[in-house]
Amino acid sequence: MKKIIIVLLLPLLFVSVSGCKRDKLKEITLAEVTHSVFYAPQYVAINNGYFEEEGLKIDLVNAGGADKVMAALLSGDADVGFSGPEATIYVYNNGQQNYMINFALLTVRDGSFICGRTNEEFTLESLRGKSILGGRLGGVPEMALEYAIKKYGLGVSRTGYDSDVYVRTDVQFNAMAGAFINGEGDYTTLFEPTATQLEKAGKLFVLAPVGDFVPDVAYTSYYVTKEYLQKNAEVVEKFTRAIYKGQQFVLNNSDEEVAKALHKTFNELTLDELTKVVSRYRAAKVWNDSPIFDEKYLTNLMDIMKLAGELDKEAPFNVIVKNDIAKKVVG
């Protein structure tokens, strides 16, 4: 009779132990700037269980803009921020004592694509006399676009057709796709998978990656407040290790294998569509091969910001970027 009781209790014991293990996962609220296949290593890390392997549970929130990501961190509504590091430069230069520290760099090239209404052979000259939806004023996508246009030799206006190109910043980032298909602007910039979805629906044509016209740059990074890092360095290390595993998976597997790992997150796309998007981003060389944040990428970013008139004073790299955890994780 005792043996029967023991056997019956074993499943309950297993459930209890498993439940305890899940309960021990530390929940981290991650506020991302937007939802895009551009950030493939992050979603691979989530879907493949790399965060759970590190004892973390990710609560992912789409903040819809770098400014909103920053607001979430400063208010304590999020633990980790993910956006263009320009937001961390603004906060530091504004004198915030509990400023942001970038601890991992995910993407190193522009991830947006110039889209148009006709399937044309696009060059930057195509923008002369036209308008393009560029995104939020002061955001990396808009500033990188301006940088490309100005370096080509065209003038930029944000207020109208009083220069060579009218770069519109009056449409919110998350509303750009809808605004364009409803007739706003001659061109727009969009991230994936939105660009591919709308192209398939016959709403637009994907013409060229913005990254072809700008230098490699610190495009999206992970950051926390200075106080959070001081109190939670071990958590940040675990987070970074999970991201690094995601980066390595993306770099060392085929487009189809990466698409399979992403499909849970982007199930509105077929596997073939998702594979196409991954292939498009891989060809654009957007992903950093490790979380280490190279100083040259921040220098290029600040050059872009200065040309856009959005930066008067550079932020010190060794203050707003800490590479010790990333280097420890990479080994």
Secondary structure as UniProt FT lines:
FT   HELIX           2..23
FT   STRAND          26..32
FT   HELIX           37..39
FT   HELIX           40..47
FT   TURN            48..49
FT   HELIX           50..53
FT   TURN            54..55
FT   STRAND          56..62
FT   HELIX           66..75
FT   STRAND          80..83
FT   HELIX           86..93
FT   TURN            94..95
FT   TURN            97..98
FT   STRAND          100..107
FT   STRAND          113..116
FT   HELIX           124..127
FT   TURN            128..129
FT   STRAND          131..133
FT   TURN            137..138
FT   HELIX           140..152
FT   STRAND          156..157
FT   STRAND          165..168
FT   HELIX           173..175
FT   HELIX           176..181
FT   TURN            182..183
FT   STRAND          187..190
FT   TURN            192..193
FT   HELIX           194..200
FT   TURN            201..202
FT   STRAND          205..209
FT   HELIX           210..212
FT   STRAND          220..225
FT   HELIX           226..231
FT   HELIX           233..252
FT   HELIX           255..262
FT   TURN            263..265
FT   TURN            267..268
FT   HELIX           271..283
FT   TURN            284..285
FT   HELIX           295..307
FT   TURN            308..309
FT   HELIX           317..320
FT   HELIX           324..330
//
